[in-house]
């Protein structure tokens, strides 16, 4: 994977001389990019990296046109897909589904229309539709989070779990987490969907705090959720009682880890820049004679106080 990434970076910087090759010899190639709107921090980072990749790709390959469509919900995104095919006449689609189930058939219809399909992050409910799948390592994100909590609590304690949006991604993370703590004396008091949203994280954690007099740890799964959890815990004046494990690599949380904040001792990476990786891979389908079909799974690095400075980018929007 590292070798591929190194090659991909060189391809984008130097163009590999291919912009004057197959891509230039064809008519304009249209690549549609369908992603959720910036409804929360991670999605904001996603939008930023998609826009940056669009500028870079179009500068390197003048015959490639990247068309980005953002949606505030699953229905709007399904309509966007129809427009990208019937009106924009795209050659390829890069899509991060707002939700897995509602977008499975619309994406399948894009594929049936003969388009090259790259699915990012939130997998579809029906496997095998896409040509390429790019994502963070969701089972591993759950596993390493569970591993840290289990070790930190010495195999026993009471925890709560705040889940994301009901998607394949969320299911994979939770399954990996629960499998890791299986057999220990860690009790999951409750788990609820907080939809990778700060306000929902705050409300769900308020509910947990009101119902459970003792909580040893919180698995928030996502850094936007973590921010809401932090606020709820502070308001309840229970910061000395528990710690939180989030995920994604938000700069605010990385800074807390770097500064040795006891409430957020670690974070687990899930970079929003994966959309740029997916766009680059899709471009290679049209400018390279190499095979690109398959699964590209990024790492789930644990960020600690010792290595946090390597992942802290203060100028990033996320």
N, C-alpha and C positions, 0 to 999 in steps of 0.2 A: 504493500500500500504506500510506503514511504517512497519507494522507487517510482511508482506511478505519479505521486504528487510532485516529485522533483521534475519528472518529465513534463508534467502538465504545466508547471510554472514556467519552464523554459519555452514551451510551446506558445504560451500567452505573451511572454516578453519578446521573443524573437520572431514569432509568427511561423517558425519552422520553414519559412519560404513557401508555405502551403497556400497563403492567401493569393499568390499568383498562380496557384495550381488548380486543383479541382474546384474549390469554392469560386474562384474568379472566372472559371470557364462556364459556370452555370448561371442561370438567371438568379434573381434575388431569392435567397433562402430565408424563410420566415420561421423563427422559433418563438412560440408563445410561452410565456411564463405566467402561470396562474398561482397566486399566493394569497393568504389571508392579509387583510389590511392590518395596519399597525395598532391593533387593539390592546396590546400589552408590550412590555419591554422586549421580550425575545422576538416577537413579531416585528417590532420596530427595527431591531437589528437585522432581521431577515430582509425587510424592505430596503434598508440601507445597502446591504451587501449585494442584493439583486440589482439595484440601480448602478452600483459601482461596477459590477460585472458587465452590465449592459454597455456602459461607456467603453470599457476596456475591450470587449469582444468586437464591438462595431468599429472601433479604431483599428484593430488588428486585421479584421476581415470585412472590407467595405461591402461585400456582396451578401453579408448576413445582416438581417434585420431582426432585432430582438423586440418583442412586443410584450410589455408587462401589464397584467391586469390584476388588480387587488379587489378582494371581496370581503364584506363584513359578515357574511354568513354562507351556509352551504347552498342555499337556493340561488343566491346571487352568483356564487362561484360556478354552479352548474350552468347558469345562463351565460357566464363569461366563456365557458368552454365551447358552448354552441356557437357563440359569436366568433371565437377565434378560428373555428373550423369553417363555418359557412360564409362569414363575411371577410375575415382576414386571410383565409386560405393558408393556414400555417402548414409547414412541412413537419414540424416536430413540436411536442408539448413537454414542458417541464412543469410539473404540478405538485404543490404541497397541499393536500386535501384539507379543507377546513374541518371536516369530520370524515371518518372512514366510510361508514355505511351509505350516507346520502350521495357521496361522490363516486362510488364504485361503478355504477351503471353509466353515468356521464363520461367518465374516463374510458370505460370499455367502448363506448360509442365512438370516441375519438380514435381509439386504436382500430376499430372496425372500419373507420374511414380511411385507413391506410397510413396513419401518421405514426412517426417514431415517438414513443412515450417514455419519459423519465419521471418516476414518482419519487418524491422526497419526503423523508421523515415519517409522516403518518401513512402507513401502508393501507392498501385497499382491503376490503373484506374478502374479496375473491382473489386468490393468488394467481400469478402468471400473466396478468394483463399487460404489465409494463415490460419494456425492453431493458430498462436500467432502473435500479433502485439505489438511492443514496440516503444514508441515515447515520445518525450517531448509533452507538451500540446500546440500545435501550435495555435489553436484558442485563447487560453488564453494568449500566448505570444503576439499576435496581440492586444488583448483586453487591457491588462495592459499597453502596450506601448501607445495605443491611449488614455487611461485614464490619464496617466501621462502628455502627451502633452496637452490634453484638459484642465486639471487642471492648468498646468503651464502657459498656454496662456489665462487662464480665459475664455475659450470657444470661442475665436476668434483669427484669425491670418492666415498667409499664410505658407503652408508647402509643402515639396516635399517628395516623397517616392521612395526609391531604393529597388526594389524587388529582389528575389533570382533567382534560376534556375526555369524554368517553370515545376512545380511539384505540387502534391496535397498539400505538406507541404506549399509551397508558397501561394497557393490559400487559404488555411485555415487561414494562418497568416493575409493576406491582408483582407479577409472577416471579421475576428474578429476585426481588426483595424478600418475598415470603418464603421462597425456597431456601434462601440463604439463612434465615433465622429459624427455619424449621428444626425442631428437635431441641431448641434452647428453651430457657424459661422466660423468654420475652413475651409479654402479653400485649396483643394489639387491642387496645380498649375500644377503638372505633376507627373507621376510615370513611371519608366522604370526598366527593368531587369538589374541588375548588377551582377547576377550569383554567389552571395556569394564570390566574388573575389575582391581583393584589387585594382588591376589595372582597372578593369571594374568600380568599385566604384569611383575611381579617375576620369575616363573619363566621366561617367554619371554626376557626381557632377560638373565637369568643364562646361558641357553643361548647366546644370541648372543655375549655377552662371552667365553664359554669357547671359542667356535669362531673368532672373528674378532679377530685381534690389532690391527687398525686399523679404527675406525669413526669417521667424521667427523660424522655427524648421525643422529638418530633421529626418525622420524615416528611418534608414539604415537597420533595420531588423537583421543584422548580423555584428559581430565584424570585420571580414575581410573587409567587405564593409566599415565599419566605419573608418578603418585606411586610406583607399583611400580618403574618404570624408574629413577627417581631413587635409590631405595634400593639397587637392584642396582648401579648405577654407583658410588655412594658406597662400597659394600662392596668393590667391585673396585678402588677408588682410581684411577678413570679419569675423574674429573670435569673435568680440564683438557683432555681429548682431544676431546670432542664436545659438541653441544648438542641439545636436545629441542624439538620442536614438537608441542604437544598441541592440545586443542580442547574447548570446551563453555563455559568461563567460570567454572570453579570458583574460589571466593574464595581458596583457598590458593594456587592457581597465579597468579591475578591479582595477589595480594600479592607473589609472587616477581617477577613481571614489573615491577610498580610499583617494587620495591626494586632493580631492575637486576641480578637474578640472571643470571649468565652462562650457567648450565645451561639456563634456561628464558627465553630472550630475548623471546618473543612467545607469544600464545595466540590461538585463533580461536573466536569466539562460536558457541554452539549452545544457546540458552537453554531450560532445562526448563520455563519459564513458557509455552511454546508450547501446553501442554495447556489452560491457561486461555483462550488465544486461540481454540482449537478449541471449547471449551465455550461461549464467548460467541457465536461464529459460529452454532453449532447452536441456541442459544436464539433468535437473531434469526430463524431459520426459522419460529418459532412466534409471535413477538411483533411482527414487522415485515411490511410488504407488499413489502419489497425482495427482490430475488433474491440468494441467498447461495451457490448451487451454484458449484463451481469449485475452483481451486487457489490456496492462499495460501502463498507461499514467503517466509520471513523471510530477513534478511540474514546474511552470514558475515563480520562485522566483524573485522579484525585488531587485536588489543590489543597495544599497544607500551608501553614505559616512559613515553612522552609522554602517552598518553591513558588509561592503565590506571585512574587514579583515577575516571574516569567510569563504570567497570564494577565497582568494588569495593564490595560490600555486606556488611560484616562480620557483620551480624545474620542473614543468610540461612543456611539449613541447608546450602546447597551453594555 
